[in-house]
Amino acid sequence: MMLKLKPQRISASIAKSLSCPKPNSYKGQNGGITIIGGSREFHGAPVFAVRAANRFVDYVFFYSPYGYNCELVKGLRKCVAEVMVVDKTRIDYAVYKSDCVLAGMGLTPDARTKRFLESLLRKHKDKKFVLDAGALRVVDPRKLGSNVLVTPHAEEFRALFKCPATPENAVKCAKRFGCVILLKGHVDYVTDGRKLAANHTGNPGMTKGGTGDVLAGLAAALATKNDLFRAACAAAFVNGAAGDALFKRQGFYYNAGDLIEALPEAFAKARARRGKNVC
C-alpha cells in the first residue's frame, strides 16, 4: 500500500525550533516531569529515563507502584541527586506539579498496572503523557487523546493497536485515537494523524537494552515545554544523532549509559545546524 501522506524527513533544525530557557527564568519554569516505572524484575529501565530527562528539565519526580525497591532508590539517588522519589500518597501531587508524565519502563503489564495508568489518564487530562514499554501492553487505546504520546516498537504497536506496525497504520491509529505516535524502528516515524515525519538517525548499536528508555526520557523532557509532535521528532533525531556520534568514535560498542552522556553534545550540534523544519 502506498502512503497517502508523504513523510517529511526530520532534520537537525527540529532542535532549533524547541523552546529554550529564558535568560531571566528561575527553577521550575523550564520543565518538570513525573516518571513512573520499575518493578522487582525490571528495576533498571526507569533509571535510564530519569538520567536522560534530568539533563533537560528542572526537576524529576519518580514513583514505582510496586513500592520502594531498595536497589532502585539507591541507584537513582546515587546517580541523580535531583530526583525526588514519592510514594503512592504523593503521586497525584507529583503529577500536579509536573508538565509531563512518563510511564511504562519496567512496569509489569498486568491488571493492576492497567487500572493505575488509566486512572491517571482519566484524572489528569490537563497533563501531557508519554507512554512506553509496559504501559503499551495494557492501556486501552480508547483512553488515549491529544495529550498522549506513545513510543512503541513494532511488537508494542501491534499489542496496543491490534494491527501491523507500518507507517500507514500509525497514521490511521493516531487519527482514530487522537494521539501522537512515535513508531520506533530502522526508520522512526512520528505522526499525529495529520502530519508524518521520518527520522533516519541512529544505527544498529542502539538495539541494546535501555536505549528506548533513554529516548522516552528525552521525549518526555522535551514535551514539558513543546507540543508532543515536535518533542517526539526532536527526541528521535537527537537520540539517534547521539548514537551516530558514538558509532563514529567506537563502533557498535556503546550502551545506554554512553548514549545518555552523548545527548547534550548531540543536542547542541543539532541546534547549531541548518535545515528544513518538519513542524
N, C-alpha and C positions, 0 to 999 in steps of 0.2 A: 504493500500500500504506500502511495506517495504521500508525503507530509503536505497537508493543505497549508500549514503555517510554516514558512521557511525559517529555520533557526538562524539567529544572528550570532556571530562569533563574539565571545566575551574578550575584550582586550584589557590591557593594563590600565586604561583610563577609567575603568569602573572604580578603581580605588580613589581617583581624584574627585569623583562625584559624591563621595561619602562625607557625612557631617564630621567636622573636626572640633576638638575643644577650643573654645574661645580664649583669648589671652587673659580675660578677667574672670574666667569661670572658677568655681570652687568645688570641693569634694561633694559628690552627689549629683552634680549637674551633667556628668559625662558617662552616665550609664551604670545601672546596677542589675544583676541577674540572680535568679534562684536556679540552682542546678539540683535535679532530683535523680538519683540513681544508686547503683551499687546493691550488692547482696552478699551473702556469705560466700557464694561461689565466684562471683564476679565483682570483687571489691576494687580492682584497679581501673576499670573503664572510666568512671567519673573523674578520677584524678587527672587524666589527660585533658578532659574537657575543662576542668577547673583551671589547670595551669595555662591552657591556651587562652581562655576567656580573660583571665586575670591581667593579661598584657594590654587589654583593650578597653576595660571598664574600670570604674572607680571602686566597686566592691562586688563580692560574690557571696551569696548565701548557699549553704549546702544542706540537703536533707536526704536521709535514707529512710524509707518507710519500713525497713527491716531492722531498725534500731541502730544503736551506736556500735558498729563493728570497730573494735578497738584498733585493729591494724589500719583500717581506712582512715579513721580520725587522726591517728598518729601520723600517718603518711601525709595527709593533707596539711596538717599544722606544721609539719617539718618543711615541706617544700613550698608552701604558700601561706605565709603568715597572715595575709589579708582575708582568708576565708573565714566566714562566720558559720559555724555548724549549729543548726537548730533542730529541735525535736518536734514531735507532731503537734504540740500545743502552740508552737510558734510558726508553723509553716504558712498559715494564712497571712500572718504579719509580714513574713519574708516576701511572699508574693506581692502583697500590697506595696511594699517598699521598692519592688523591682520594676524594671521596664519590660523585662522579658523573662520567660520561664523555659528552661531547657530540661527535658525529661526523657529518660529511656535507657541511658547507658548502664548496662549491667542489671537492669531490673528484670525480675523473673516474670515471664509472660503468663500470668495466672489471673483468676477471677478477682483476687484482692487488688492486684495492680490495675486491672480494668476499672473497678469501682472507684479507686482512688483518683486515677487520672481523669476519668470522665466527670467526676465530681469537681475537680479543679477547673476543668474547661467550662463547666456549667456556672460555677461561682465567680469566675474571673474572666468574663468575656471582654473586659476592657484592657486586658493584658495580651501581649504577644506571646506566642508559644512556639517552641521548636521541639518537635517530637522525633526521636531517633531510636534505633535498636529495639529493645524490648517493648517500648510503647507502641511501636508499629505492628506488633503481633497481636495486640489486644484491643486497641481503641476502635470503636465503630466509626467508619469514615463519615457517617452522617452527623457525627458530633464535631466535625471539623468546620472551619469557616475562614473568612478572610484574615483573621488574626492568627492563623496557624500555618507554620512551615513544617513540612515533613521531609526527612532526608533519607529515603530508603535506597538500599542497593537492590538488585534485581529480585532476589528472593523475598525481601521485606516488602517490596512493591506488590508482588503477587499475593502475599499474605494479607496485606491491607486492602487492596482494591479488587482482588479476585480476578485478575486478568494479567496477561504477559506484560513484562516491563519493556515497553517501547516508547519512543518519543511521542508517537501518535496517541497512545493510551494515556500518557502523562498529561498531555494537553486536555484530553477528554475528561479525565478524572479531576483535574484541577478546576475545570469549568463546572463540572457536575457538583462537586462538593465545596466549591468556593474557596479553596485553599491554594497555597503555593507549594510546589513540589520541586525538590532538588533530587533528581534521579542520578545516583552515582554509578559510574562505570568507566570504561576506557575513555569515552567522551561523557562528560557530565551534562545533563540537560536540566534547565531551570525554566519553569513555566507557571503562570498564574491563570492559564486558560485563555488568555488574550495574547500574551507575548511568549515567545520561546527563544531561549538563549542557549548556546552550546559553549562549553568550556573544554579547551584542548590542552591545558597544562596538566602536569602530572606524569608519572611513569610507573612501571611495574613494582618498583621498590615500595610503593605506597599500598601494597596489598597486605602489609604486615599489620598485626593486631594493634589497635589503638589509634591508627591514623584517621579512621572515621570519627572517633571520639574527639580528636583534635579539630576536625572540620566542623563538627556540631558545636563545639565550644566557641569556635571563631564565628560561626554564623549567628549564634545567639548573641554574642557580644556586639557584633556589628548591627544586629537588629534592634538594639536598645535605642539607637538614635537614627535609624534609617528604616525605610519600608522593607518588608520581608523579601520581595523580589530582588531589590538592589543588594540587600545584605547577602542573600544566597549566591547571587552572581559573583560578588566580590570575594566571598569566603571560598568558593570553589576555585576561583582564579588564584588567589593568594596562597591558599593551601597547596595547590598544585605547583605554583611557582617556587615555593619553599622546597618542595620535594625535588624539583628540577635542579635547583641550586645545589642541593646536597648530592644529587646524582653526578653533577659535573665534578664535584670535589672528590667523591669517594665511591662512585658507582652505586650499586643497589644496597650497599652495606650501611644502612642507617635505619633508625627505628622511630617510633612515635615521639620519644623524648627529644631526639635530634630535630625532628620536624617542628616541635614547639619552639625550640631555640632559634630556628631559622625564620620563623614567621615575621618578627619585626623588620628584619632587613628586606625580606621579600615584599612586605607591605610598603616600606619606604621607597624601594626601587620602582614599584608599580605606580606609586603616586608621582614619581618624577618622570615617567614616560608619557608619550603622547599616543593617541589612538582614538578611534571612533567608539563612542559610548553606546551601549545597547539599551540603556534605560531612558 
